[in-house]
Amino acid sequence: MSSVFLFLAGLFEIGWAIGLKYTDGFSKPLPTVLTVASMIVSLTLLGLALKALRVGTAYAVWTGIGTALLGIWLLGEPATAIRLACIALIVCGIMGLKLAA
């Protein structure tokens, strides 16, 4: 069940990380409320996941891949070779943490 909590926490983390862009410095009420709600849900689910998972592995999964990929996909950030290589390094790091556990 911890993996499900972590997966969902990661989705909500992506939501609030992307949502920050749309709050316009917390001056737009609806995006601000949705972003703060997503933060609360994400951190709650991460806390539940950490009951059974190691912090390093959980944190890498929680923050790593989704935000970078959605930044490219939703926000039109550049998908340069170096950027994609760094994302691949995150994946390798997550796998290494999992194997070392």
N, C-alpha and C positions, 0 to 999 in steps of 0.2 A: 504494500500500500504506500510505502514511503516514496517509491519511484513515481507513482501516480501523483502524489502531492508535489514532488519536485518538478515534474513535467508541467503541471498546472501552475505552479509558482513561477516557472520560467515563462509561461505564456503571459501571465499577468505582469511580470517584470518587463517583458517586451512592450506590453500595453502602456505601462507608465513611463518607460524610457522614451517611447515614441510620443506619448501624450504630452510630455514636457514641451516638445516643440510647438504644439498647438495651443498651449496655455498663454502664449505671448507674455511671458514673465508673470504668470498667474493673474493676468488682467482680464481674461475671458472666463466667466463663471462656469459654464457647462464643461468645457475641457478641463478646467481646474478641478471641479468636483469629481469627474470621471477619473482623472489622473490620480488624485489622492485616494479614491476608493480602490483603484487598482493597486496602489502601493500597499495599502492595508491588507488586502487579500493576498497579495504576493508574499509579503513578509510573514503573514500568519501561516500560509501553506509551507513556506520555507522552514519555519519553526517546527511544524509538525513533521516534515521530512527529516529534519536533523535529529529527531529522536532515534533514528535507526541508521542514518548515513553519516559518513565522515564529513567534516566541515569543508575541507579542501576540495574534495570531489563534488560535493553538492554546490558549493559556491561557483566552481568552474562551469558546471552545467547551467546553473541559474543565470549567470551573467553572460556567458561566453558567446555562443553561436548565434542564437536568435536575434539579438540586437544588431549585430553586425550585418547579418543577411537581410533582415528587414529594413535596415537603413539603406542598403543598396536597392532593394526591391521597391519600397514605399516612398523613400525620400530622394531617390535619384542620386544617391552618393556614388562616387566612381567605383567600378569593379575592376580595379587595376590588378595586375599580376601579383604585385607585392602584397596588396590587401588580401587577395584570395589565398596567397601562401600563408599569411599570418593566421587567417581563419583555419586553414588546414593544421597549423601548428597548435591552435587551441584544441582541435579535435584530437590530435596526437597526445597532447597533455592530459586531456580528460581520460583517454584510454589508458595512458600510463599510470595515472592516479588510481584508476579502477583496478588495473592489474596488480599494482603494488599493495592494494588493500588486503 
